[in-house]
Amino acid sequence: LREVWADGQARRFTIFVFVSMLAYSAQDLILEPFSGHVFGFTPGESTALAGTQHGGVFLGMLLTGAVASLWGKGRPGFLRAWSTGGCVASAGALCLLALGAVHGPGWPLSLNVFFLGVSNGAFAVAAISAMMALAAEGGPAADGSGREGTRIGLWGAAQAIGFGLGGFLGALAADVARAVSTDAGPAYGAVFAAEAVLFLVAALLAARAGRQLAGASPPRALVPGE
């Protein structure tokens, strides 16, 4: 594990995975209460809104897989572009969601959430594919054995910790913001804006890892179900 962490490429990608998953999951637990507090959604309507987001995630995954299968192979920079672009698009969707929180009823919330889901899905598949493509890079360990499992394990741990911590911190931040603000809309909007900043940081990290991602070709496993 120390050898893998000493590898600058693996370390940078680990930080990217952690920050991006922190941003990815921070809205996971607050989207439904947000739609109820600010837009007056019923529990059934807020659950349907979460389904809209998940449908967008699935569509984003399919579209990314299809584009990678048709045009991504052998194109240097594909994974970097989609990882970075997915983070930037997710940040944009969250900024729109922050504006919607201030605007309140009348905002096209379902469309906004669907766009967020599509952006998240595109980013997630590109990041996972980059993880697969980079796993075998960096050479063998000191004893001559491979390090693929350790590298994937490190990135998987970063993903799991970032996802769990993001959900907790997002909910905590929303509660704190609502406690200090008399208006729920700006309170939720501040949290969404903070998540957008995290996604922009993740985009910068992905761009910095461009030299490694540019040389990695999307694997066939990028396409769901293939």
ABEGO torsion letter per residue (X at the ends): XAAAAABAAAAAAAAAAAAAAAAAAAAAAAAAAAAAAAAGBBAAAAAAAAAAAAAAAAAAAAAAAAAAAAAABGBBGAAAAAAAAAAAAAAAAAAAAAAAAAAEBGBBAAAAAAAAAAAAAAAAAAAAAAAAAAAABGEBBAAGBBAAAAAAAAAAAAAAAAAAAAAAAAAAAAAAAAAABABAAAAAAAAAAAAAAAAAAAAAAAAAAAAAAAABBBBAAABBGX
